[in-house]
Amino acid sequence: MQNATYSCLSIVKRFIEEDRLPHLLFYGPPGTGKTSTILAVAKQIYSAREFNSMVLEVGMCLQIKCLGL
């Protein structure tokens, strides 16, 4: 599992360095670093001033409640 995580992170890092980050969908069980990874990516591509206007973190429980699922 750790090797797959490092592989994924190295691919995302390369996309950032080449300024060609595609749309991404992260999935997996809780605690695997999905939110941490995308927040780290956002902090690299957006300035501190842009971050709050460009990033919206919404928990799955909140999404389910809003959608009435």
C-alpha positions as CSV (number, residue, x, y, z in Angstrom):
1,M,0.0,0.0,0.0
2,Q,2.8,2.4,0.9
3,N,4.5,1.9,-2.5
4,A,1.3,2.7,-4.3
5,T,0.9,5.8,-2.3
6,Y,4.4,7.1,-3.0
7,S,3.9,6.2,-6.7
8,C,0.6,8.2,-6.8
9,L,2.3,11.2,-5.0
10,S,5.2,11.2,-7.4
11,I,2.9,11.3,-10.4
12,V,0.9,14.2,-8.9
13,K,4.1,16.0,-8.1
14,R,5.3,15.6,-11.7
15,F,2.0,17.0,-13.0
16,I,2.4,20.1,-10.8
17,E,6.0,20.6,-11.9
18,E,5.0,20.4,-15.5
19,D,2.0,22.7,-14.9
20,R,-0.4,20.2,-16.4
21,L,-2.5,19.0,-13.5
22,P,-5.6,17.2,-14.7
23,H,-8.9,16.9,-13.0
24,L,-8.5,14.3,-10.2
25,L,-10.8,12.1,-8.3
26,F,-9.4,10.6,-5.1
27,Y,-11.1,7.6,-3.5
28,G,-10.4,5.1,-0.8
29,P,-11.0,4.2,2.8
30,P,-10.9,6.8,5.5
31,G,-7.4,7.7,6.8
32,T,-5.5,7.0,3.6
33,G,-4.5,10.7,3.0
34,K,-6.9,11.8,0.3
35,T,-7.8,15.1,1.8
36,S,-4.2,15.7,3.0
37,T,-2.8,15.1,-0.5
38,I,-5.2,17.4,-2.3
39,L,-4.7,20.2,0.3
40,A,-1.0,19.9,-0.1
41,V,-1.4,20.1,-3.9
42,A,-3.6,23.2,-3.5
43,K,-1.1,24.9,-1.3
44,Q,1.6,24.3,-3.9
45,I,-0.4,25.7,-6.9
46,Y,-2.3,28.6,-5.2
47,S,-0.8,31.5,-3.3
48,A,-1.9,32.0,0.3
49,R,-4.1,34.8,-0.9
50,E,-5.8,32.6,-3.5
51,F,-6.1,29.5,-1.4
52,N,-9.4,30.3,0.5
53,S,-11.2,31.4,-2.6
54,M,-10.1,28.4,-4.7
55,V,-10.4,25.5,-2.2
56,L,-13.6,24.3,-0.6
57,E,-13.2,21.3,1.7
58,V,-16.5,19.5,2.2
59,G,-16.8,16.3,4.3
60,M,-18.7,13.4,2.9
61,C,-21.2,13.4,5.9
62,L,-22.1,17.0,5.0
63,Q,-22.5,16.1,1.3
64,I,-24.8,13.2,2.1
65,K,-26.9,15.4,4.4
66,C,-27.2,18.2,1.9
67,L,-28.1,15.8,-0.9
68,G,-30.7,14.0,1.3
69,L,-29.0,10.6,0.8
